Amino acid sequence: CVVTSYGQTAISNEIYTDQLTPLAKAGTFGDGLTWSIDTAFGGLYIGGSGAMPDFSGPEDCPWAMFRSYVVSITFSRGITHIGRNAFTGCSRLTRINLPQALESIGAEAFSYCGSLKSLTFPTGLSAIGRGAFAYCGSLQSISLPFSLRSIGAGAFEGSALETVALSDSASVGERAFADTRLTQLAIPAAGSF
């Protein structure tokens, strides 16, 4: 269930926002961004365009009280940055639909999301922040784009990753893949650690 704006706007499968359960919550944040969650289905939607703000801690994002309901997150196409600590500790999160315009993911943005198993990053992504997916203990499969230039320290630490292939210009921070199940790491000659 993806809400494009709050009101009488059509969403997936010809459902309208006025038909959402009474558990649906929504609001605004950052510079003209919106969020909405339907706690009955666990769908969190981030709308608008541009960069999400960084949050000083997971409790500072406007959907913090609904974190335990989140099963999926969908971003509108225009989101360019996912803020620091934005979705930390969404323990039931299993699906993330990242926007095609995404350029960077902030520090610890999805850390401790223990139910997340796989993730495909968009082709324009250039930076993954420190600890962005740290301790996502079920995360076994990722598809990194060739556009990726920087992977922060501890970015995937404590995940269940088994194989990773990097682009020839990727800079990888300390412990980025520490305490994983890696059996194969394709490191290009031009990459740096």
C-alpha positions in Angstrom: 0.0 0.0 0.0 1.7 3.2 -1.2 0.3 6.6 -0.3 1.3 9.3 -2.7 -0.2 12.1 -0.7 -2.7 12.3 2.2 -6.2 13.0 0.9 -8.2 11.7 -2.0 -5.2 10.4 -4.0 -5.2 7.0 -5.7 -2.7 4.5 -4.4 -1.7 1.0 -5.5 -4.5 -1.4 -6.5 -7.1 1.4 -6.8 -7.3 2.0 -3.1 -7.8 5.5 -1.9 -6.3 7.1 1.2 -9.7 7.8 2.6 -10.2 4.0 2.6 -7.2 3.3 4.8 -7.7 1.9 8.3 -8.1 4.2 11.2 -4.6 3.2 12.3 -3.1 5.2 9.4 -0.8 8.0 10.5 0.9 10.7 8.4 2.8 13.9 8.7 5.5 16.2 7.2 9.2 16.6 8.0 12.4 18.1 6.6 12.0 20.4 3.6 8.6 19.6 2.2 8.8 15.8 2.7 5.8 13.7 3.8 5.5 10.3 5.6 2.6 8.0 6.1 2.2 4.6 7.7 -0.6 2.1 7.7 0.0 0.2 10.9 -2.5 -2.5 9.9 -0.3 -3.5 6.9 3.1 -2.2 8.1 3.7 0.0 5.0 5.7 3.2 5.5 5.9 5.7 2.7 8.3 8.6 2.4 7.1 11.2 -0.2 8.5 14.3 -1.8 11.8 15.0 -3.4 15.3 15.9 -2.3 17.3 14.9 0.7 15.8 13.5 3.9 17.3 15.2 7.0 19.7 13.4 9.3 18.3 12.5 12.7 20.4 12.7 15.9 19.0 9.4 17.1 16.3 6.8 16.0 13.8 8.3 18.5 14.0 11.7 16.7 12.3 10.7 13.4 8.5 11.5 13.3 7.5 7.8 12.8 9.6 6.6 15.7 6.5 5.5 17.7 5.5 3.2 14.8 8.9 1.6 14.2 7.7 -1.8 15.5 4.9 -1.8 12.8 7.1 -1.2 9.8 7.3 -4.2 7.4 8.0 -2.3 4.2 9.3 1.1 3.2 8.7 2.8 -0.1 10.2 6.1 -1.2 9.0 8.4 -3.8 11.3 8.6 -6.9 12.7 12.0 -6.0 14.4 11.1 -2.7 18.1 11.7 -3.0 19.4 11.0 0.5 18.1 8.7 3.3 18.9 10.4 6.6 21.1 9.2 9.4 19.2 7.0 11.9 16.0 7.2 9.9 14.9 3.6 10.2 17.3 2.2 12.8 15.7 -0.7 14.7 12.8 -1.5 12.4 13.0 -5.1 13.5 10.1 -6.4 11.3 11.3 -4.6 8.1 11.6 -7.1 5.2 11.3 -5.0 2.1 12.8 -1.6 1.1 11.9 0.0 -2.3 14.8 2.4 -2.8 14.2 5.4 -5.1 16.0 5.6 -8.5 17.3 9.1 -7.6 19.0 7.9 -4.5 22.6 9.2 -4.2 23.5 8.5 -0.6 22.4 6.6 2.5 23.2 8.1 5.9 25.0 6.6 8.9 23.1 3.9 10.7 20.0 4.6 8.5 18.9 0.9 8.5 21.0 -0.6 11.3 19.5 -3.3 13.5 16.8 -4.2 10.9 17.0 -7.9 11.8 14.4 -9.2 9.3 15.8 -7.6 6.2 17.1 -10.4 3.9 18.0 -8.8 0.5 18.4 -5.5 -1.1 19.0 -4.0 -4.5 20.6 -0.6 -4.7 19.7 1.9 -7.5 22.3 2.5 -10.2 23.0 6.1 -9.2 23.9 5.4 -5.5 27.4 6.8 -4.7 27.7 6.5 -0.9 26.6 4.2 1.9 27.3 5.7 5.3 29.0 4.3 8.4 27.0 1.5 9.9 24.1 2.0 7.5 23.1 -1.7 7.5 25.1 -2.8 10.6 23.7 -5.7 12.5 21.0 -6.6 9.9 21.6 -10.2 10.9 19.4 -11.7 8.2 20.8 -9.6 5.3 22.3 -12.3 3.0 22.1 -10.7 -0.4 22.9 -7.2 -1.8 23.4 -5.9 -5.3 25.8 -3.0 -5.3 25.8 -0.6 -8.3 29.0 0.3 -10.2 28.3 3.9 -9.3 29.1 3.2 -5.7 32.2 5.2 -4.6 32.2 5.0 -0.8 31.2 2.4 1.7 31.5 3.7 5.3 33.1 2.0 8.2 31.0 -0.9 9.6 28.4 -0.4 6.9 27.4 -4.1 6.7 29.1 -5.3 9.9 27.2 -8.1 11.6 25.1 -9.0 8.6 24.8 -12.4 7.0 26.4 -11.4 3.7 28.2 -14.3 1.9 29.4 -12.7 -1.3 30.1 -9.1 -2.3 31.4 -7.6 -5.6 32.7 -4.0 -5.6 33.2 -1.5 -8.4 36.7 -0.6 -9.4 36.6 2.8 -7.7 34.9 2.0 -4.4 36.5 3.1 -1.2 35.7 0.8 1.7 35.8 1.8 5.3 37.3 -0.1 8.2 35.2 -3.2 9.3 32.6 -2.5 6.5 32.1 -6.3 6.2 33.3 -7.4 9.6 31.5 -10.3 11.4 29.7 -11.4 8.3 29.6 -14.8 6.5 31.7 -13.6 3.6 33.2 -16.4 1.6 33.9 -14.3 -1.5 34.8 -10.7 -1.9 35.6 -9.4 -5.4 38.1 -6.5 -4.8 39.0 -4.6 -8.0 42.6 -3.5 -8.4 41.8 0.2 -8.3 39.6 0.0 -5.2 40.9 1.3 -1.8 40.5 0.2 1.8 
